[in-house]
Amino acid sequence: MTVFHEGTKTHEGRHRDEPLLDRGHGFQYAMLTAADIKACASELGFDACGIAPAECFPELQFFREWLDRGYAGDMTYLHRSADRRADVRHVLPSARTVIVTATNYNTNRPYSTEIADPHRAHIARYAWGDDYHDVIGARLDVLLAWMRDRSPEPFEARAYVDTGPVQERVYAQYAGLGWIGKNTCVIHPAMGSWMFLAEIVCSLPFPVDAPSLDQCGTCTLCLDACPTHALVAPGILDSTRCISYLTIEHRGDIPESMQPAIGSHVYGCDICQEVCPWNAVAPRSSDPVWQPREAWDGVDVSSLADRSQDELRHAMRGSAMRRAKAHGLRRNIAVALRNVHGSGARSG
């Protein structure tokens, strides 16, 4: 993949077709533009890129109330970083813009809601392939390095892939990459919601994109379909009731009252995205890094239960599923096994 232009260079070290700027103290490279950044992002494999202003948007303020309601559960790190999450300028005081990227991970496999086999083990689509933190992080690092090389002036920046104290969905909305749907996911009008988001918080000023407008309308399919009623209102998720939280973030035993609704989900849940009309025609990704690993592709719960801890650890290596660790996955498999075979099933 070519990111840097390979044209002939002059003796000054610039490309022959690259214009120069005269700022009164000698010639410099051409100004870095928003179009440049988006073009480079596309070459690196990002499916969309937009730019939002680094401002304190009204949507950012609800996060504190969400925490106060107890919806974060055991995710105490969210409380510790709440002040910084209120505004990206608390992360980078010099921030002027937020460059947001989106990457489609929707691989060519049926949705869990389309599979009639009750024994099929369900794993959240984002975790089928390689760890997106590593893959997207590497691409984002290249993009930022390219920006620094291209810019005629130094600048401050922070790059994050789902791990920084940034409410990335809000900035994605204001960068024009989609609106925050009733299922709390960012929904792109062409790509749907199967997107990894990442961002570069930057001190450089760029022209910003128009924010996306809500297009969910009166649809409530995601709220109606949630097995655990975790979507307590449009756009509001009680994580403590969410299958993804219970099977990934929650430590210890899953509450017995919640276990039946988990069904055969052994890692995460996609139901609220699968029923979304915007995902009915979502494009498929052919990127090899997101394709399902053989260990998870079409596997049933009993087969997973028969695997040793070492086999599970090996299959999880380099995967986002490491978040739950092998013993967490084993716990989830035991719950799913009881659900599909009855309470007398072996626990593994």
N, C-alpha and C positions, 0 to 999 in steps of 0.2 A: 504494500500500500504506500503510495507516494503522498507525503504531506508537504514537504518542502519543494519548491519549484526547482527543476533541474536544468534551467536554461544556462547559457554561457555567462560567466561572470567577467566583469571588467577588472582592471588592476586595482580598483578601490575596494573590491570584494563584494560588490553588489551585482545583481543580475542586470543584464543589458536592457531588459524590458521593464525594469522596476524604476518608477519615477523617483526623483529626489525632491527634498524640501530644503529651502534656504531659510534658516531662522536667524540669520544675522551672525552666526558663529560657525559657519561651515555647513556642508551638506549632511543630511541625515536620511535614514530610510523613510519610505512613504508611511503615512499615518495608518495605524491599525484601525480597521473599520469593523462595524457589526457584520457586514456582508462577508468580510474576510473570515471572521470567527465562525460564522454559520457554515461557510464552505469547507473550512478545515474540519469542523465537527462532523459534517457529512462524510468526508473522506475517511475519518477515523471510525465510522460505523455507527454514529449516533443517528437516529431516525428523525429527530426534530431538535431544534435549538431556538430558544427565544431569550429575550433580555427584558428584565423587569427593573424598575427603579428600586434602590435600597431605601425604602420608606417604611413607616410604621402603619401598615394597613389595618383597617378595623377588624378583619378576620383574625389577625394575630392575637387579639386581646382575649378571645374565648378560651384559649389554652389554659389560662390560670383557673378559670371557672371549671373547666373540664377536670382538672386535677383536684380541685376542691370537692367535686362530686364523688371522688374516689374511683373514677373510671380507669385510672392508670394501674390499679391493682398493685402488684409487687414491683412494678417498674419504677423504683425509687430514684433512679438516675434522672428521670424526667422532672422530678421535683427539684433536684439539685441544680438542674440547668434551666429552670423555668425563666429566670430573669434574662438570661442570654437569648433564649428562644423568642423573647418578646419583640426583638428587633435585630436584624443582622449587624447593625452598627454597634451592638453590644459585643459582637464577636470581632468585628473589624471596624473600629471607629471611623476610618477613612473611606468606608464603602460608599460607592456612588451607584453601582449597578450590581445585579445578580444575573449571571449567565446560567440559564437552566437548560439541561439536555434531557432528552427522553429517548429510551431505547426499547424497541419492541422485543418481547421475549415469548410471544405467543406461538408455540411450536405446533406442528401438525398432528395433534392427537385430540380425541373427542373430550368434551367436557364431562366432569363427573356426573352431572345431572342427565347426561345422555347414556350413561352406562347402566344397564339393567342388573348386572351381576352384583348381588349384595355382598359377595365375598371379596370384591376388588378393593385393594387398599388405595386410599386416596391421599395424594401428596400435593401440596400447593404447587402450582405450575412453575412459579419462580425458582423453586428449589430443585427442579429436575436435573439441571446441568451443572456447570461450574459456578463457583461463588461469584455472584454479581459484584460484590464489594471489590474483589481482586480484578475482575475483568474490566468493569467500568472505571475503577480507580486508575488502572494503568492507562486507559484511553484518555481519561481526564488529565492525568499528569502530562501526557504528550501534548494535549491541547494547550495546557497552561504554559508549558515550556515553549511551544511554538509562539504563543502570544508574547512571551517575554523576549524572544528572539526578534520578533517582528516589530514590536513597539519602539518608537523613537525615544521614549522616556521610560524610566523605571516606574513600577507601580507595586502596590501591595495587593495580595490576593490570598484567599483561603479556598481550597477545593474539598468538597465533601461528597461522599456517596452513602447517604442514609445513616451516617454515624455522627455527623456534626450537630451542634445545637441550632439547627435551622429548620423552620417550618416550611419545608420545601414545597409542599402542595400549594401553599398560598402564593409563593413566588412563581411557581409554575403557572398558576392561573393568571397572574399579572404579566407573565411573559408570553401569554397567548398560546400556551401548550394544552389548554383544556380547562374545563371548569371542575370544581369539586362536587362530585355527585352525591346523591343521597346515601350511597354506600361508603362514603368518605374517600373514595378513590378519585384521582384526577382522570377525567374522561376526555380524550381527544376526539374530535368529530370524525376523523378518518381512521385513527388507530384504535379507538376504544380505550380501555383502561389497562391493557396488558403492557405496562411501561415501567421501566426502571428510571427513576429520576435521579439526577445528580446536578451539582451546581458549583460555580466558581463565584465567590463573593469578591468583588473587584473594586479598586479605588479609581479606576478609569471611568470617565463619563462616556456613555454611548447613547445613541437614539434607542428608545425603548419601544417594545411592541405593544399593540393594543391588547388589553386584557380580554380573556375569554368570557363569554356570557353563558349563564346557566341554561342548559337545554334539556334538563330532565323533565320539565313540564309537570304533569299530574301523575306520572308513573310512580308506583310504589312497589314494583316487583321485587326489588332487593330487600326491602323491609319485610315484605310478606314471606319471602323464601328463607330467611335466616332461621336455621333449626333451633337456635338458642335465644332468639329474640334479642340479640346483642345490639341491633340498631334500634335504639330507644326512641329516636325521632329522626327525621331527615337530616343526614349529615352529622349525626351524633352517635358515636359508638361507645358502648360500655364494654371496655376491653375485658373485664372480669367475666363476661358472659360469652366472649368470642372464642370460637374453636381454635383460631390461630393463636390467641394468647394462651389458652389452656394447654395446648399441645407443644408450644414453643417457649414462651416466656415464663409461664408458671412453674415454680419449683415445688417439689413434693407431690403428694397424691392429688389427683384431680377430684374435686368434690363429687361424691356419689350422685348427687341430684343432677349433675351436669353430664354424667357419663353416657346415659342412653342417647342423648341428642347428638353426641359426637359420631355415632354410627361407626363407619369404617375409615374415618379420617385418622391417619397416623401422623401427619405433619401438616398443620395448617389447613386452610379451607378456602375455596374459591367460589362458593355458591353465589354470593352476592354479586360477583362479577359475571358469572356464567349466565345468570338470568337477565342481565342488563341488555336491552335491545341494541345498544350501541356496540356490543361485542358480538352480535349475531353475524356480522360480516367483517369482523376484525381481520386484518391481514396476518398472514403467517410469517414467522421468521425462519429462515434457513441457516442462520448463523450456527455453526457447529457447537459453540460453547453453551447454547441454551437447549440443545437437544437432550432428551431424557437419557440418563445413564441406564445401562442394561439392568442394573440391580433394581431399578424402580419402575421400569417400563412394563405396564400391564400386570404387575405382580399382585398376588392375592394375599390376604392377611395371614393365612396359615403358613405360606411359604416364608413370609417375613419372620413369623414366630419361630420357625425352625432354624433360622440362622444364628450363628454364634455371635458373641459380642465382638470378636475380632473381625468377623465378616461384615458386621454392621459398621464398625469403625472404618474398615477399608473402603466400603462403599460411600461413606460420608466424607472421605478425605478430599479436600479441595472443593467442598460443597457448602452452600449456605446452611445445610442441615446440621452442620457442626454446632449451630447455635443451641440445639436441644441436647447435644451430646448423645452418646450411644445409650446410656442408661435412661435418658429422657425418652428416646425413641422406643426403647423396650417397654417403658411404662405405657406409652400410647398404644403400642401394638397389643399389649395385654388387655387394655380397655376395648379396643376394636374387636379383638378375638372373642371376648365375652359378649359383645353386642351381636356379632354375626353367628355365634355358635351357642349362645346361652350362658347363663351364670356359672355353669359347671365346667366351662372350658378352662384349659390349662393357662397359666399366667406367664409361662416362659421362664 
